[in-house]
Amino acid sequence: MHTGAFAFDTASGLSCDGVPLADIAASAGTPTFVYSAEAIRGAWRRFDAAFGAVPHAVHYALKANSTLGVLRLLRGLGSGADVNSGGELEVALRAGFRPDQVVFTGVGKTPEELDRAVSLGLKAINAESPGELERIDALARARGARARVAVRLNPDIDAGAHPHISTGRRVNKFGVPIELGRELYRQMARMPGLQPVGVHVHIGSQITDVAPLRRTAEAVAEFVGWLGEDGIAIEHVDLGGGLGVSYDGAAAPTPAEYAAAVLPAVAPTGCTILLEPGRAIVAPAAVLLARVIDVKRFFDAHAFVVLDAGMTELIRPALYGAYHRISAVAPRAGAVAACEVVGPLCESSDVVGKNRRLPPLEVGDLVAVHDTGAYGSAMASTYNRRPLPCEVMVDGGRWEVIKRRQTVEEMVGLER
Ligand SMILES: Cc1ncc(COP(=O)(O)O)c(C=O)c1O
C-alpha cells in the first residue's frame, strides 16, 4: 500500500521495516513516533551522493527533528549539523557533533548564544544583520579570537512554498538584502574579530519546484563573483535547506534533480557547497502511531474520528493546513467512508486530516499518520497538559524507545 519503510500485509497490518506497528503500540503505547533508521540512512545518503561530484558537506538541520537518537544516527553517517538556537547547539554537541561540524543560523541570536558560538569556534555563524556582525566582532575580539562567519543573504526570491515557511522574500524577516551584502563583506575586512568564510541563503521549506532554488544558486554564484572582484576569498557557499517531499503522492524533486538544478551555477565558484536539508532527510522516515479514542457521527454528516494524538504531536495541519496521509494499521473489512480525523484538544483547528475516506474505524483501532518525521516531534507541545509523546527507532528488525513518554511529574517539574 505504501512504499518505503512502511509496508502493509494482511497478517500483521502496517509494519515498519518488518516490525508490526501493533507490536510497538502494545508495548510503547500511543501516541508514538516510529522512525525507520534505514529510511533516514537512505535519505541522507541519496542527498550526499547527489552532490558527490563536488566538494560539499551535508549539515542536517536540527530544527526538523533533533531527538538525540536521530542525530546520532546522522552523525554516524558523516553528517554535519545546522542549528538554529543555543538549545539546538547544545543538543548537537551532546549528540557528538564537533563544533567544526556545526553551522549556526538564526534570525535572532542572544548575546549568550553568540558568545557560546564564538567560544566554541563553530564552522560558521550565519549572521543575519550588520548589527549582529558588529556584536560577533566585539565578542570575538574580547576573546582574542576570530569568528568564522557567513552572511545570510536574502535574494528576494519566492520559494513558492506556504507563506509561513517562505523566507527568501524581501518582506520576510530573514537575512540581509543581497544587494547590500557586498558592502557588508567589504566592511568585514575592517573587523578584526571576523573571518568571512562563506555566504548563506535559505529561501524556505517544502519547496517542490527546483526553479526558485536554481535562481537562488545563480544569485549566490554572482555574489561570490563580486566578492572575488573585491579580493574577498571565501571557503563555502551554504545553500540552506528547503527541498520538499511528497506528502500526497504528487511528484517532488529528488536530491539528484535538486543538485542538477543548482550545481551548474555554484560548482564553478570553486567553493565547497554546504547544504542544510531537514525535512527531506527525516519526513518520510516516520509515522505518528495513534489510537482511535472516539467516533462521533450525528445526523447524516461524516464521522469525526477522534485520535489520542493531535496538534500537540503534529501541529503542521493546524499551522499550515498541511496534508498527511492517514491509514488504518489493520484495516477492517467494509466500505470506505468519509470522515474527519481529529485530535482530542480543545481547538477546532486540532484536525489531523479533513475530508478523508477511510475504512471503518472503531474505538481502540490504531492509525498511522504518515511522513511525520520532520516538524512533528520537534514542534510538539504540552498544550492541554498533554505529555510529550514517545519516540521509537526501528533498525534491523529490532526497535527501541529513543525518547520515552513524558510523565506528568516531569511536566510540572519546573514549577513550584
Ligand atoms: C536556515 C535553515 N536551514 C535549513 C532549514 C531546513 O529546511 P528543510 O527542513 O525545509 O530542509 C531551515 C528550515 O526552514 C532553515 O531555516
PDBQT file of the ligand as one rigid body, heavy atoms in Angstrom, charges set to zero:
ROOT
HETATM    1  C1  LIG A 501      18.330  28.225   7.911  1.00  0.00    +0.000 C 
HETATM    2  C2  LIG A 501      17.612  26.950   7.671  1.00  0.00    +0.000 A 
HETATM    3  N1  LIG A 501      18.297  25.909   7.201  1.00  0.00    +0.000 NA
HETATM    4  C3  LIG A 501      17.693  24.717   6.967  1.00  0.00    +0.000 A 
HETATM    5  C4  LIG A 501      16.356  24.547   7.191  1.00  0.00    +0.000 A 
HETATM    6  C5  LIG A 501      15.744  23.209   6.919  1.00  0.00    +0.000 C 
HETATM    7  O1  LIG A 501      14.759  23.295   5.959  1.00  0.00    +0.000 OA
HETATM    8  P1  LIG A 501      14.076  21.984   5.398  1.00  0.00    +0.000 P 
HETATM    9  O2  LIG A 501      13.607  21.191   6.559  1.00  0.00    +0.000 OA
HETATM   10  O3  LIG A 501      12.973  22.502   4.569  1.00  0.00    +0.000 OA
HETATM   11  O4  LIG A 501      15.093  21.255   4.588  1.00  0.00    +0.000 OA
HETATM   12  C6  LIG A 501      15.584  25.621   7.678  1.00  0.00    +0.000 A 
HETATM   13  C7  LIG A 501      14.138  25.468   7.901  1.00  0.00    +0.000 C 
HETATM   14  O5  LIG A 501      13.334  26.232   7.482  1.00  0.00    +0.000 OA
HETATM   15  C8  LIG A 501      16.248  26.858   7.940  1.00  0.00    +0.000 A 
HETATM   16  O6  LIG A 501      15.566  27.894   8.430  1.00  0.00    +0.000 OA
ENDROOT
TORSDOF 0
